Amino acid sequence: MEYRGASPPPPMIDHFSILLSHGLLLLAFWRLLRRPELDDEPAPAPSPGGED
């Protein structure tokens, strides 16, 4: 079936919205990776019964 209107129909999701959503996700991921809490790994607490 061929479209015979004055202009073709717009795409379902345009490229701008895909770029915007993925860009915001990338920015959020980048900011989470840059948090200082990710570099700090405290030592585990000693068990009350001595060694395991």
Buried (B, 14 or more C-beta within 10 A) or exposed (E): EEEEEEEEEEEEEEEEEEEEEEEEEEEEEEEEEEEEEEEEEEEEEEEEEEEE
